[in-house]
Amino acid sequence: MIDFDAIIFDFDGVLIESEFEGNRHLAELLTTLGYPTSVA
């Protein structure tokens, strides 16, 4: 078993802003499935 000294939790936008990337990937998936979408 691995012993951790610390675990970092990131609420979106505190350390890394990942919302745009997530939306971009979702738009690509929906477009691939036949529901054309773009990131707004």
N, C-alpha and C positions, 0 to 999 in steps of 0.2 A: 504494500500500500504506500502511496506517495503522501508525504507530509508537506502541507503547504504552510508557509509563514503568513501569507496574505492572499486574498482574492479580491480583484477589482471588479465592481459592477459599474457599468456605464449606462446612465439614462441618456437616451438619444440627444445629442447636441452638447453634452457636458465635455466629453473628451473627443469624441468623433461624431461628425454629422453624417449619418448614414441614410437618412430619409430619402434623399434624391436617388442614390444608387439602388435602394430597394424599389422605389417607384419605377426606375428605368427597367430593372429586371422584370418586374411585374408587367409593364407595358409590352416588353418583348415577348413574354410568355403568352399574354392574351392575344397579341397579334399573330403569333404562331398558331394558336388554337382557332383562329378565324374571327377574332373580335378586335379589329384594328383600333389601336389605342396609342396615344402619345403621352409623354410626360408633360404635365401642365405646369 
